[in-house]
Amino acid sequence: MSEALTWVALVLLAGITVVTRGFFMLADKPLPIPGWLRELLKVAPLAALAAVIAPEIFMTQGHVITTWQDARWPGALAGTAYFFWRRGILGTILVGMAVMLVLKLGLDW
């Protein structure tokens, strides 16, 4: 790609970003949102997080994990158990990563 096309792409991407981010500020009054959509938007961050994390737990190199000797499974289970026990995000991450570390270094999974 030439330098001119790179600059054109950057300017167009910046313009698209400004338009999409500023779209909601253009209206004089708040846009009415139906109640059902408001309820769905409450769980959108959780759905996005699941969409990012699930492939990392259940897939490797584009294929579903077929063995139980993968450190991600026990790490995810331990982290989930800790979260339901204590409801702490930092502890969840630390417990999951500790289990994965022990399994990877200790058992060479």
N, CA, C and O of each residue as an XYZ file, in Angstrom:
436
protein
N       0.856     -1.169      0.000
C       0.000      0.000      0.000
C       0.902      1.232      0.000
O       1.883      1.289      0.742
N       0.576      2.191     -0.814
C       1.390      3.403     -0.901
C       1.135      4.293      0.315
O       0.183      4.100      1.071
N       2.026      5.274      0.470
C       1.902      6.181      1.611
C       0.631      7.024      1.506
O      -0.007      7.315      2.517
N       0.267      7.412      0.295
C      -0.946      8.209      0.106
C      -2.194      7.413      0.494
O      -3.094      7.947      1.144
N      -2.250      6.138      0.096
C      -3.401      5.307      0.474
C      -3.452      5.075      1.978
O      -4.534      4.989      2.559
N      -2.304      4.976      2.598
C      -2.267      4.821      4.060
C      -2.881      6.039      4.732
O      -3.678      5.902      5.660
N      -2.512      7.242      4.264
C      -3.074      8.453      4.846
C      -4.569      8.580      4.573
O      -5.320      9.029      5.439
N      -4.998      8.195      3.401
C      -6.434      8.220      3.082
C      -7.187      7.275      4.014
O      -8.246      7.623      4.536
N      -6.643      6.091      4.217
C      -7.290      5.123      5.111
C      -7.353      5.663      6.535
O      -8.378      5.517      7.201
N      -6.278      6.283      7.014
C      -6.274      6.839      8.367
C      -7.301      7.959      8.524
O      -8.003      8.022      9.534
N      -7.389      8.841      7.528
C      -8.355      9.941      7.596
C      -9.780      9.408      7.563
O     -10.633      9.873      8.318
N     -10.046      8.439      6.696
C     -11.396      7.857      6.630
C     -11.758      7.129      7.923
O     -12.886      7.246      8.402
N     -10.817      6.383      8.489
C     -11.091      5.696      9.760
C     -11.334      6.696     10.889
O     -12.208      6.484     11.729
N     -10.563      7.782     10.911
C     -10.787      8.814     11.924
C     -12.163      9.443     11.741
O     -12.866      9.686     12.722
N     -12.559      9.712     10.484
C     -13.881     10.280     10.222
C     -15.004      9.358     10.655
O     -15.987      9.799     11.252
N     -14.856      8.085     10.355
C     -15.876      7.109     10.766
C     -15.970      7.060     12.285
O     -17.066      6.974     12.838
N     -14.819      7.113     12.965
C     -14.812      7.084     14.424
C     -15.523      8.305     14.992
O     -16.326      8.174     15.915
N     -15.241      9.482     14.460
C     -15.884     10.706     14.951
C     -17.388     10.652     14.720
O     -18.158     11.019     15.607
N     -17.817     10.204     13.551
C     -19.248     10.151     13.244
C     -19.959      9.151     14.160
O     -21.013      9.463     14.712
N     -19.393      7.956     14.325
C     -20.078      6.954     15.147
C     -20.068      7.321     16.621
O     -21.045      7.061     17.324
N     -18.981      7.922     17.108
C     -18.935      8.323     18.522
C     -19.781      9.562     18.787
O     -20.371      9.696     19.859
N     -19.841     10.462     17.819
C     -20.582     11.697     18.011
C     -22.038     11.618     17.605
O     -22.783     12.578     17.805
N     -22.466     10.495     17.037
C     -23.839     10.344     16.566
C     -24.852     10.593     17.672
O     -25.893     11.206     17.435
N     -24.560     10.126     18.867
C     -25.517     10.237     19.963
C     -25.547     11.640     20.558
O     -26.471     11.974     21.299
N     -24.559     12.458     20.248
C     -24.539     13.825     20.768
C     -25.224     14.811     19.822
O     -25.379     15.982     20.165
N     -25.632     14.358     18.643
C     -26.242     15.247     17.670
C     -27.691     15.597     18.008
O     -28.166     16.664     17.620
N     -28.386     14.741     18.707
C     -29.800     14.969     19.017
C     -29.938     16.001     20.137
O     -29.110     16.061     21.047
N     -31.005     16.817     20.055
C     -31.265     17.821     21.084
C     -31.795     17.202     22.368
O     -31.527     17.700     23.462
N     -32.536     16.129     22.235
C     -33.086     15.457     23.404
C     -32.661     13.986     23.359
O     -32.307     13.479     22.294
N     -32.694     13.307     24.490
C     -32.284     11.894     24.503
C     -33.154     11.047     23.582
O     -34.366     11.247     23.497
N     -32.529     10.110     22.902
C     -33.265      9.206     22.030
C     -34.043      8.205     22.876
O     -33.490      7.633     23.815
N     -35.314      7.986     22.559
C     -36.084      7.010     23.347
C     -35.599      5.587     23.058
O     -35.456      5.184     21.904
N     -35.356      4.855     24.112
C     -34.924      3.466     23.995
C     -36.003      2.598     24.621
O     -36.385      2.825     25.768
N     -36.499      1.608     23.889
C     -37.520      0.725     24.471
C     -36.970     -0.022     25.689
O     -35.767     -0.264     25.794
N     -37.850     -0.372     26.582
C     -37.440     -1.066     27.800
C     -36.735     -2.381     27.540
O     -35.775     -2.717     28.232
N     -37.206     -3.141     26.534
C     -36.584     -4.431     26.256
C     -35.156     -4.256     25.752
O     -34.290     -5.082     26.043
N     -34.901     -3.175     24.990
C     -33.545     -2.916     24.510
C     -32.640     -2.470     25.655
O     -31.468     -2.843     25.708
N     -33.183     -1.680     26.561
C     -32.420     -1.253     27.734
C     -32.001     -2.459     28.579
O     -30.883     -2.505     29.091
N     -32.895     -3.422     28.722
C     -32.567     -4.636     29.472
C     -31.490     -5.461     28.760
O     -30.598     -6.009     29.407
N     -31.573     -5.547     27.436
C     -30.563     -6.292     26.682
C     -29.194     -5.619     26.750
O     -28.166     -6.295     26.777
N     -29.183     -4.291     26.778
C     -27.912     -3.574     26.850
C     -27.214     -3.769     28.191
O     -26.003     -3.565     28.288
N     -27.953     -4.158     29.223
C     -27.339     -4.424     30.523
C     -26.440     -5.653     30.480
O     -25.443     -5.710     31.201
N     -26.775     -6.634     29.649
C     -25.980     -7.865     29.583
C     -25.013     -7.871     28.402
O     -24.318     -8.865     28.188
N     -24.953     -6.796     27.642
C     -24.048     -6.734     26.493
C     -22.575     -6.876     26.884
O     -21.844     -7.583     26.190
N     -22.103     -6.238     27.966
C     -20.697     -6.441     28.331
C     -20.382     -7.893     28.691
O     -19.306     -8.393     28.363
N     -21.302     -8.564     29.353
C     -21.088     -9.968     29.691
C     -21.042    -10.832     28.433
O     -20.225    -11.748     28.336
N     -21.908    -10.544     27.483
C     -21.913    -11.298     26.226
C     -20.616    -11.065     25.450
O     -20.067    -11.999     24.864
N     -20.129     -9.836     25.443
C     -18.874     -9.537     24.749
C     -17.700    -10.243     25.430
O     -16.820    -10.778     24.755
N     -17.687    -10.246     26.747
C     -16.625    -10.928     27.484
C     -16.649    -12.423     27.209
O     -15.600    -13.033     27.004
N     -17.823    -13.011     27.202
C     -17.941    -14.445     26.902
C     -17.491    -14.748     25.479
O     -16.875    -15.784     25.231
N     -17.791    -13.858     24.552
C     -17.381    -14.073     23.159
C     -15.872    -14.007     22.994
O     -15.323    -14.634     22.088
N     -15.202    -13.269     23.844
C     -13.741    -13.179     23.773
C     -13.081    -14.337     24.514
O     -12.098    -14.899     24.030
N     -13.605    -14.698     25.671
C     -12.955    -15.695     26.519
C     -13.263    -17.126     26.087
O     -12.378    -17.979     26.154
N     -14.469    -17.414     25.654
C     -14.847    -18.796     25.314
C     -13.930    -19.435     24.270
O     -13.515    -20.577     24.471
N     -13.593    -18.767     23.174
C     -12.675    -19.412     22.219
C     -11.289    -19.680     22.818
O     -10.626    -20.646     22.440
N     -10.854    -18.827     23.752
C      -9.547    -19.047     24.375
C      -9.559    -20.270     25.283
O      -8.523    -20.906     25.473
N     -10.701    -20.603     25.838
C     -10.785    -21.757     26.733
C     -11.036    -23.042     25.961
O     -10.449    -24.077     26.280
N     -11.888    -22.995     24.962
C     -12.335    -24.209     24.298
C     -11.633    -24.520     22.979
O     -11.843    -25.595     22.416
N     -10.799    -23.600     22.470
C     -10.167    -23.825     21.167
C      -8.668    -23.544     21.231
O      -8.200    -22.745     22.042
N      -7.934    -24.218     20.358
C      -6.524    -23.932     20.172
C      -6.196    -24.028     18.686
O      -6.502    -25.032     18.043
N      -5.588    -23.006     18.151
C      -5.211    -22.927     16.745
C      -6.406    -23.200     15.812
O      -6.261    -23.841     14.770
N      -7.577    -22.705     16.205
C      -8.759    -22.829     15.360
C      -9.503    -24.139     15.469
O     -10.469    -24.349     14.735
N      -9.094    -25.030     16.355
C      -9.750    -26.322     16.513
C     -10.172    -26.503     17.962
O      -9.517    -26.011     18.880
N     -11.280    -27.219     18.155
C     -11.773    -27.492     19.502
C     -10.799    -28.414     20.226
O     -10.282    -29.367     19.642
N     -10.552    -28.125     21.499
C      -9.647    -28.946     22.305
C     -10.290    -30.306     22.525
O     -11.437    -30.392     22.964
N      -9.559    -31.360     22.223
C     -10.110    -32.712     22.342
C      -9.524    -33.486     23.514
O      -9.949    -34.611     23.776
N      -8.570    -32.918     24.216
C      -7.967    -33.614     25.346
C      -8.335    -32.920     26.646
O      -8.557    -31.710     26.675
N      -8.396    -33.680     27.699
C      -8.694    -33.086     28.995
C      -7.420    -32.567     29.655
O      -7.496    -31.866     30.664
N      -6.270    -32.891     29.116
C      -5.002    -32.448     29.692
C      -4.577    -31.109     29.091
O      -3.505    -30.993     28.497
N      -5.403    -30.139     29.251
C      -5.109    -28.773     28.841
C      -5.311    -27.895     30.071
O      -6.364    -27.950     30.707
N      -4.325    -27.101     30.403
C      -4.347    -26.331     31.650
C      -5.442    -25.266     31.675
O      -5.789    -24.770     32.747
N      -5.982    -24.913     30.533
C      -7.012    -23.865     30.508
C      -8.318    -24.323     31.138
O      -9.002    -23.531     31.785
N      -8.673    -25.593     30.957
C      -9.936    -26.103     31.532
C      -9.936    -26.018     33.061
O     -10.825    -25.387     33.634
N      -8.952    -26.647     33.742
C      -8.947    -26.547     35.208
C      -8.769    -25.109     35.699
O      -9.330    -24.736     36.729
N      -7.997    -24.301     34.975
C      -7.826    -22.899     35.368
C      -9.137    -22.140     35.309
O      -9.457    -21.368     36.213
N      -9.895    -22.357     34.248
C     -11.195    -21.696     34.120
C     -12.169    -22.186     35.187
O     -12.921    -21.395     35.755
N     -12.157    -23.471     35.454
C     -13.054    -24.021     36.496
C     -12.685    -23.486     37.877
O     -13.566    -23.123     38.656
N     -11.382    -23.437     38.186
C     -10.942    -22.927     39.486
C     -11.281    -21.441     39.620
O     -11.747    -21.004     40.672
N     -11.053    -20.673     38.571
C     -11.404    -19.259     38.610
C     -12.894    -19.035     38.782
O     -13.312    -18.155     39.534
N     -13.697    -19.828     38.088
C     -15.150    -19.723     38.213
C     -15.601    -20.079     39.624
O     -16.447    -19.397     40.202
N     -15.037    -21.143     40.173
C     -15.387    -21.548     41.542
C     -15.023    -20.453     42.542
O     -15.799    -20.155     43.450
N     -13.847    -19.857     42.375
C     -13.442    -18.783     43.278
C     -14.395    -17.591     43.160
O     -14.770    -16.986     44.164
N     -14.779    -17.262     41.938
C     -15.673    -16.123     41.772
C     -17.002    -16.352     42.477
O     -17.515    -15.448     43.137
N     -17.567    -17.553     42.346
C     -18.847    -17.821     43.012
C     -18.695    -17.902     44.521
O     -19.661    -17.697     45.258
N     -17.474    -18.203     44.991
C     -17.235    -18.279     46.427
C     -17.046    -16.887     47.026
O     -17.667    -16.563     48.038
N     -16.185    -16.050     46.406
C     -15.811    -14.775     46.995
C     -16.311    -13.541     46.234
O     -16.323    -12.447     46.797
N     -16.720    -13.687     44.984
C     -17.202    -12.584     44.149
C     -16.141    -11.508     43.911
O     -16.466    -10.323     43.845
N     -14.891    -11.908     43.783
C     -13.815    -10.956     43.542
C     -13.158    -11.202     42.193
O     -12.797    -12.335     41.875
N     -13.003    -10.163     41.408
C     -12.436    -10.296     40.072
C     -10.936    -10.575     40.143
O     -10.446    -11.477     39.464
N     -10.205     -9.815     40.953
C      -8.762    -10.006     41.031
C      -8.420    -11.409     41.520
O      -7.530    -12.058     40.971
N      -9.119    -11.877     42.548
C      -8.887    -13.231     43.045
C      -9.209    -14.289     42.005
O      -8.521    -15.305     41.912
N     -10.251    -14.051     41.225
C     -10.622    -14.981     40.158
C      -9.483    -15.128     39.157
O      -9.122    -16.239     38.768
N      -8.923    -13.994     38.746
C      -7.817    -14.023     37.789
C      -6.597    -14.709     38.398
O      -5.961    -15.541     37.751
N      -6.273    -14.361     39.643
C      -5.089    -14.934     40.288
C      -5.222    -16.444     40.493
O      -4.269    -17.186     40.254
N      -6.384    -16.901     40.928
C      -6.588    -18.342     41.139
C      -6.524    -19.097     39.817
O      -5.862    -20.132     39.733
N      -7.192    -18.604     38.795
C      -7.158    -19.264     37.493
C      -5.755    -19.332     36.923
O      -5.338    -20.370     36.409
N      -5.027    -18.231     37.013
C      -3.662    -18.214     36.489
C      -2.732    -19.084     37.327
O      -1.825    -19.709     36.779
N      -2.936    -19.139     38.641
C      -2.098    -19.993     39.491
C      -2.304    -21.464     39.149
O      -1.338    -22.222     39.070
N      -3.540    -21.869     38.948
C      -3.807    -23.261     38.579
C      -3.182    -23.576     37.224
O      -2.582    -24.637     37.053
N      -3.313    -22.675     36.271
C      -2.698    -22.903     34.963
C      -1.179    -22.980     35.070
O      -0.554    -23.819     34.422
N      -0.581    -22.112     35.885
C       0.872    -22.109     36.048
C       1.362    -23.416     36.652
O       2.344    -23.994     36.186
N       0.686    -23.871     37.675
C       1.084    -25.138     38.320
C       0.962    -26.295     37.343
O       1.853    -27.141     37.276
N      -0.124    -26.346     36.585
C      -0.307    -27.434     35.647
C       0.690    -27.375     34.484
O       1.179    -28.411     34.033
N       0.982    -26.193     34.012
C       1.925    -26.059     32.892
C       3.359    -26.338     33.328
O       4.088    -27.052     32.639
N       3.767    -25.782     34.462
C       5.156    -25.976     34.904
C       5.340    -27.272     35.675
O       6.352    -27.956     35.520
N       4.357    -27.611     36.509
C       4.493    -28.805     37.342
C       4.216    -30.104     36.595
O       4.971    -31.066     36.729
N       3.150    -30.143     35.816
C       2.765    -31.379     35.122
C       3.062    -31.336     33.624
O       2.822    -32.312     32.912
N       3.584    -30.203     33.147
C       3.942    -30.019     31.737
C       2.755    -30.266     30.816
O       2.873    -30.962     29.807
N       1.620    -29.692     31.169
C       0.409    -29.830     30.323
C       0.503    -28.895     29.182
O      -0.402    -28.844     28.350
